[in-house]
Amino acid sequence: MTNFKDTFLQYSWDDVLKSIQDKSGNDVIRAIEKPNRNLEDFKALIAPAAKPFLEEMAQESKRITKRRFGNTMQMFAPMYLSNECQNICTYCGFSFTNKIPRRTLTDVEILKEVEYIKSKGFNHILLVTGEANTTVGVSYLKNAIQLIRNHFSNVSIEVQPLDENEYVLLKENGLYGVLVYQETYHEEEYKKHHPKGKKSNFFYRLETPDRLGRAGVHKIGLGALFGLEDWRADSFFTALHLHYLKKTYWQTKFSISFPRLRPFSGGLDPKVEMTDADLVQLISAYRMLEEDVELTISTRESETFRNNIVNLGITSMSAESKTNPGGYVVDKQSLDQFEISDERSTEQITQMLKAQNLEVVWKDWENNWE
């Protein structure tokens, strides 16, 4: 059975980081000029040596994106179902050690949230929970998907990693996509940030996209949480993971997200800062490496940054997000998982996109679960 772990273990974090740092301006120029780029080119494009070429990279990213996706932006909304969690994570507001009121939405509350989200025009929804098997395990998720699948053309989840047969079950009941971030590909640092709970198993999490691929899930979302470790090395390993998955599960669609560490109650300061210019460089590099991959930006980022990035490689974004269970209607007072930066309404985001000549796309196709 093929598994990304075998590929991952062939690489050394320190060697990868040194290789990136050693890339020259000439390496960057060659990567920009090539029609098709490989992982070594990607190293050059995310290297410090690429900083003087940011404008050229951004324009190339824009050109590729327009050619492949046209002037469109796919919209989605996250809906938090529960903040209960059995893990200790140093950077998360839902961490088991945080003494916060815990809440899991009932069927009635879920439908109230759905009604609001639908009223804003969304047809793609991302269901999010903490990682608590007994409270929000597979049976809860299956029920939630069944409850809302007729309301949306696309239902994805961002929850605890599951076994392959559990993904098969959820797919049979309406699941379209799964987002699973490794947080960091640095194994030792990962252990420091996840000392307790099922999430502390680095390789079980690393192998989750393989289980998703074998289960036939339509879309797999990858990413690292920037701030835990060096963003360049984490981004290379994310690209390596994507490269492996595309070859192994070629019928699957893939997305990359770019979460930067955001404050929460009792939060963690970033170990390594990622500037706005760094993030533009990274987004451009991913687009230049993989023209078909969906690149997503969330409301973690500021209004100004999101306004400026929507034409430079991003193809999917959220709006008016709430990161607490019931945050749209049911319970606006409970603690958020992290702070939102762009708090504009869906209507304001839509107006901004249209002003930049982007067509707002609310759904891809119609699912019928009658």
Secondary structure, DSSP 8 states (H G I E B T S, - for coil): ---HHHHHTT--HHHHHHHHHT--HHHHHHHHH-SS--HHHHHHHHSGGGGGGHHHHHHHHHHHHHHHH-SEEEEEEEEEEE-----B-TT-TT-TTS-----B--HHHHHHHHHHHHHTT--EEEEEE-S-HHHHSHHHHHHHHHHHGGG-SEEEEE-S---HHHHHHHHHTT--EEE---B-S-HHHHHHH--BSGGG-HHHHHTHHHHHHHHT-SEEEE-B-BTSS-HHHHHHHHHHHHHHHHHHSTTSEEEEE--B----TT----SS---HHHHHHHHHHHHHH-TTSEEEE-TTS-HHHHHHHTTTT--EEE-S---STTTTTT-SSS--SS--S----HHHHHHHHHHTT-EEE--S------
